[in-house]
């Protein structure tokens, strides 16, 4: 049985630690919990003791028998140390090597891998001090689980939320090397918009944020795949374990996709611009506005890949639709020669938002998936891909 030592920091997200412990137990993982003083204001030792079926530790002085060096033992008997939620304060102490309570002493004493899931207000997460501490921890070998983006308990919006307990469990399982269903596979993912220049400073683009494609690349990598992510211009951070190739235009994306072959599967999530214009070499001056823009069609990367002699075994396209979603997606599957089309209803605030409503269109028919966060769509799709390969 795998064992984790869970260090719960003092933030509102501490309540998610309870469900995380329950899911770990259900997955057959044994859990010992340590609560910081702050954490005890949000969850009680009693709750976690009941859920983990283990003693919960709160101070250095609980460890009765210091002749046996209880804190050293506790920090080393687990296979993995998980810090969730990791507050800004805990991250700072970890980065600086401060050991002024049980949690930080264990983190300094452990010789086991450490995974930290930060959760805090968006400004605190984006503060240069936190950025520095996170960079330091990464270079010290700590696995940092990126926080989710969304509405926060403090009323602000942005990255800083603790991922859902099921997602945390996925990270733990990956660390334990289970769920490596895609190891040895190479999967190509396209994501983001394309920019089609009009002149050196202006371009035609679309509202794609790249979030869904990046989440899919991350989920595939978590299942052990070697992932090449060909991305249009987006600000999203590169998921860990993913090789990213940055491009701007659709034609560059087509070339990057061809260069990344062979692949076992290709998941074309990018919102590829359909047209480009003959870009002016110099910046157009205000008075020189062309009265028309001559649009020429871009290569259809998905259709070209499907027809290519190097076609991956599984080709999955996305279809961004605002009406007759399934009907258009079904037609696109046949027209573009894809095995599956993930039909994406973009009529609301999907582009740039955190949630997605999709329908999976295959040769066997249509599956309607309920509205869910983009990273859950990604995990579900990655598992389907793993089963299909
Ligand atoms: N796609 C592509 N190359 C293009 C256009 C689209 O590879 N030049 C891919 C997208 O990555 C996606 C699928 O084709 O997987 C469908 O994209 P979508 O924008 O929905 O379809 P279009 O072909 O652009 O059709 P329309 O805009 O008419 O709906």
Boltz pocket constraint, residues with backbone or C-beta under 6 A from the ligand:
constraints:
  - pocket:
      binder: B
      contacts: [[A, 190], [A, 250], [A, 268], [A, 269], [A, 270], [A, 271], [A, 272], [A, 273], [A, 274], [A, 298], [A, 299], [A, 300], [A, 301], [A, 302], [A, 303], [A, 316], [A, 317], [A, 318], [A, 319], [A, 320], [A, 321], [A, 332], [A, 336]]
      max_distance: 6.0
